[in-house]
Amino acid sequence: MDKLAGTFRDPDVPRFRWTQFEAQAQEDDGGEDVIAGLSATPKTLPARYFYDDRGSILFERITRLPEYYLTRTELSLLENRAREVAAVTGPCELLELGSGSARKTRALIDAYDNKDLPLRYLPVDVSAGILKDSSRGLIDAYPALDVWALVGTYEQALAELPPRELDNRMAVFLGSTLGNLNSSEIAGFLENVHQALPGGSYFLVGLDLQKPVDILEAAYNDSEGVTAAFNLNMLAHLNERFEGDFDLTKFEHLAFYNPEEQQIEMHLRSRADHEVRLGALDLQVPFAEDETMRTEISRKFNLPDIIETFARHGFAATQHWTDPNDWFALILFRSA
């Protein structure tokens, strides 16, 4: 074990370390956020409960669906612009928040590798299984790459980052994951990132932009039903974690664009009047037929407005790129 508590080295892979943050901290004090969401009117569930190991695998399937334009559009942008990013930052450490399979990250790593720039990768994800698999895959693919994986939430990782070994560090936040946060959550998140990064550090962010509603809604209602399975899997995750008895057959997937809030909303709609119990939380929850609970928002951004939001929290946009349709943006910020 290294000096940083909860950090381990793989004896068979010297270039791979990982930090496993305490499970109790990861569970947010035992499900208070679930109690608050299910006790509210209307009901909500925190999106972080999508990502058990099965949820992470289902999300990777979503990213490859024909309707889900986000991943392929962002990946194309990264492949075309990663060399420009590397030229701006020079040698640096990549701190990726919500790394998943790291499929898109390879475009960035390739750019640094092709320029023979020193590189260190610090992926953060709540799913230990997918994080360790993706990290070992990258180590096999890039002989010069050092990986230190952080298993936990963004908050945990940002509060206890490994010491910096290269001159600079760049946080990476892809997939328009920022769109899953409301305005106050974005403010808090940006404050946490700003506090964790020394002045002069970089922050590369992928953002989904406004576009026709039919394109947006199709991306969250795929014909294969993978997004529906991903949404319903949250209930299976809650059953396992909190001794619940959600019957998945009594709920259905619902996703639509909310024009007032400029966001896609994912809900689970009850098919009948019934009651659910979460034993570990000592919670009983009644559901009426057709009642919905929101599981996720996915905000769609206006480029000038979001650049101004980042500026208010200490990040200046140095460059930005969009695809030919102006559907998606990559923005490279630098912290003050």
Secondary structure as GFF3:
##gff-version 3
##sequence-region A 1 336
A	DSSP	beta_strand	7	10	.	.	.	ID=ss1
A	DSSP	beta_strand	13	20	.	.	.	ID=ss2
A	DSSP	alpha_helix	23	26	.	.	.	ID=ss3
A	DSSP	alpha_helix	28	39	.	.	.	ID=ss4
A	DSSP	beta_strand	43	44	.	.	.	ID=ss5
A	DSSP	three_ten_helix	47	50	.	.	.	ID=ss6
A	DSSP	alpha_helix	53	62	.	.	.	ID=ss7
A	DSSP	alpha_helix	69	89	.	.	.	ID=ss8
A	DSSP	beta_strand	92	97	.	.	.	ID=ss9
A	DSSP	alpha_helix	105	114	.	.	.	ID=ss10
A	DSSP	beta_strand	119	125	.	.	.	ID=ss11
A	DSSP	alpha_helix	128	141	.	.	.	ID=ss12
A	DSSP	beta_strand	146	151	.	.	.	ID=ss13
A	DSSP	alpha_helix	154	159	.	.	.	ID=ss14
A	DSSP	beta_strand	169	173	.	.	.	ID=ss15
A	DSSP	three_ten_helix	177	180	.	.	.	ID=ss16
A	DSSP	alpha_helix	183	196	.	.	.	ID=ss17
A	DSSP	beta_strand	202	208	.	.	.	ID=ss18
A	DSSP	alpha_helix	213	219	.	.	.	ID=ss19
A	DSSP	alpha_helix	226	242	.	.	.	ID=ss20
A	DSSP	three_ten_helix	248	250	.	.	.	ID=ss21
A	DSSP	beta_strand	251	258	.	.	.	ID=ss22
A	DSSP	beta_strand	263	270	.	.	.	ID=ss23
A	DSSP	beta_strand	274	278	.	.	.	ID=ss24
A	DSSP	three_ten_helix	279	281	.	.	.	ID=ss25
A	DSSP	beta_strand	283	287	.	.	.	ID=ss26
A	DSSP	beta_strand	292	299	.	.	.	ID=ss27
A	DSSP	alpha_helix	303	312	.	.	.	ID=ss28
A	DSSP	beta_strand	315	322	.	.	.	ID=ss29
A	DSSP	beta_strand	328	335	.	.	.	ID=ss30
###
